[in-house]
Amino acid sequence: MALNFKNYERAERTELGTVAELIGKGGKIKLSPRNFADDSKRVAVILEQANGASDMVICSAELSKRLRSKEITLSNLIGFTVTEQLSVSGELINVITLPTGGGMIEVSIDDVKATAYEPVSTFNADELVAF
């Protein structure tokens, strides 16, 4: 398969606001214990406004992992941004994402000197073959 160079276009993502901004004063966050306990799924969060209107959003894979490990708390979660983005199947979905802290890292090829890679051999025949 050959490389097919074309102009890179970042997938369209629209920031809708933070969880706290979207649910507003008097709103609630709801989690399903069954979903939260299932490591094979992303964490689903029900965002409920004070008037009872609600919607479900999913957490990014990394955010789901960090919520389950208690590295990130629900207090942290309400400050994170909900983005609207296209799923792999082309469907619009809402996802709570971790703060990105900036854009892509870019390095000009003109500024980098290529060096040879020399792997260190750790091959020991005694470990593989009986003598």
ROVO-91029 format. One record per residue (C-alpha): residue number from 1; residue in three letters; x, y, z. Coordinates in nm, 2 decimals. Layout:
<padrens>
  seq  type       X       Y       Z
  NUM   ALA       X       Y       Z
...
</padrens>
This chain:
<padrens>
  seq  type       X       Y       Z
    1   MET    0.00    0.00    0.00
    2   ALA    0.14    0.34   -0.10
    3   LEU    0.12    0.66    0.10
    4   ASN   -0.15    0.89   -0.01
    5   PHE   -0.05    1.24    0.09
    6   LYS   -0.32    1.50    0.11
    7   ASN   -0.39    1.80    0.33
    8   TYR   -0.46    1.70    0.69
    9   GLU   -0.80    1.81    0.81
   10   ARG   -0.88    1.78    1.17
   11   ALA   -1.22    1.61    1.24
   12   GLU   -1.49    1.87    1.31
   13   ARG   -1.55    1.91    1.68
   14   THR   -1.77    2.17    1.84
   15   GLU   -1.73    2.26    2.20
   16   LEU   -2.07    2.29    2.36
   17   GLY   -1.95    2.41    2.70
   18   THR   -1.85    2.25    3.03
   19   VAL   -2.07    2.00    3.21
   20   ALA   -2.15    2.26    3.48
   21   GLU   -2.24    2.52    3.22
   22   LEU   -2.47    2.28    3.03
   23   ILE   -2.66    2.15    3.33
   24   GLY   -2.68    2.48    3.51
   25   LYS   -2.76    2.57    3.87
   26   GLY   -2.97    2.30    4.04
   27   GLY   -2.87    2.04    3.78
   28   LYS   -2.75    1.68    3.85
   29   ILE   -2.51    1.42    3.72
   30   LYS   -2.63    1.06    3.72
   31   LEU   -2.42    0.75    3.66
   32   SER   -2.54    0.39    3.61
   33   PRO   -2.35    0.16    3.86
   34   ARG   -2.37   -0.13    3.60
   35   ASN   -2.22    0.09    3.33
   36   PHE   -1.96    0.23    3.56
   37   ALA   -1.85   -0.12    3.67
   38   ASP   -1.81   -0.24    3.31
   39   ASP   -1.46   -0.17    3.20
   40   SER   -1.54   -0.28    2.84
   41   LYS   -1.76    0.03    2.80
   42   ARG   -1.71    0.40    2.82
   43   VAL   -1.86    0.57    3.12
   44   ALA   -2.21    0.71    3.03
   45   VAL   -2.32    1.02    3.22
   46   ILE   -2.68    1.15    3.24
   47   LEU   -2.67    1.53    3.25
   48   GLU   -3.00    1.66    3.41
   49   GLN   -3.10    2.02    3.43
   50   ALA   -3.30    2.16    3.72
   51   ASN   -3.62    2.15    3.52
   52   GLY   -3.58    1.77    3.47
   53   ALA   -3.46    1.78    3.11
   54   SER   -3.18    1.54    3.05
   55   ASP   -2.94    1.40    2.80
   56   MET   -2.68    1.12    2.80
   57   VAL   -2.32    1.19    2.70
   58   ILE   -2.03    0.95    2.70
   59   CYS   -1.68    1.00    2.84
   60   SER   -1.37    0.96    2.63
   61   ALA   -1.19    0.63    2.67
   62   GLU   -0.91    0.79    2.87
   63   LEU   -1.15    0.99    3.09
   64   SER   -1.35    0.67    3.16
   65   LYS   -1.04    0.49    3.27
   66   ARG   -0.93    0.78    3.50
   67   LEU   -1.28    0.81    3.65
   68   ARG   -1.29    0.44    3.74
   69   SER   -0.94    0.45    3.89
   70   LYS   -1.05    0.75    4.10
   71   GLU   -0.77    0.96    3.95
   72   ILE   -1.05    1.20    3.84
   73   THR   -1.34    1.29    4.06
   74   LEU   -1.70    1.40    3.97
   75   SER   -1.60    1.74    4.10
   76   ASN   -1.33    1.75    3.83
   77   LEU   -1.57    1.61    3.57
   78   ILE   -1.81    1.90    3.59
   79   GLY   -1.53    2.14    3.47
   80   PHE   -1.46    1.93    3.16
   81   THR   -1.59    2.02    2.82
   82   VAL   -1.86    1.84    2.62
   83   THR   -1.78    1.83    2.25
   84   GLU   -2.00    1.73    1.97
   85   GLN   -1.81    1.52    1.72
   86   LEU   -1.86    1.26    1.45
   87   SER   -1.83    0.90    1.55
   88   VAL   -1.65    0.64    1.34
   89   SER   -1.98    0.55    1.18
   90   GLY   -2.05    0.92    1.09
   91   GLU   -2.31    0.98    1.37
   92   LEU   -2.30    1.30    1.57
   93   ILE   -2.22    1.22    1.94
   94   ASN   -2.16    1.42    2.25
   95   VAL   -1.84    1.33    2.44
   96   ILE   -1.69    1.46    2.77
   97   THR   -1.32    1.50    2.70
   98   LEU   -1.01    1.56    2.91
   99   PRO   -0.86    1.91    2.87
  100   THR   -0.61    1.89    2.58
  101   GLY   -0.36    2.15    2.70
  102   GLY   -0.28    2.27    2.34
  103   GLY   -0.26    2.16    1.98
  104   MET   -0.04    1.92    1.80
  105   ILE    0.33    1.90    1.84
  106   GLU    0.50    2.01    1.52
  107   VAL    0.87    1.96    1.43
  108   SER    1.02    2.07    1.10
  109   ILE    1.21    1.79    0.93
  110   ASP    1.48    2.06    0.85
  111   ASP    1.54    2.10    1.22
  112   VAL    1.60    1.73    1.30
  113   LYS    1.90    1.51    1.21
  114   ALA    1.82    1.15    1.14
  115   THR    2.03    0.90    1.34
  116   ALA    2.08    0.53    1.29
  117   TYR    1.89    0.30    1.52
  118   GLU    2.10    0.02    1.67
  119   PRO    1.90   -0.22    1.88
  120   VAL    2.07   -0.38    2.17
  121   SER    2.07   -0.76    2.13
  122   THR    1.97   -0.95    2.44
  123   PHE    1.97   -1.28    2.27
  124   ASN    2.09   -1.57    2.48
  125   ALA    2.09   -1.91    2.31
  126   ASP    2.10   -2.09    2.65
  127   GLU    1.75   -1.96    2.73
  128   LEU    1.60   -2.08    2.40
  129   VAL    1.78   -2.41    2.33
  130   ALA    1.89   -2.70    2.55
  131   PHE    2.25   -2.79    2.50
</padrens>
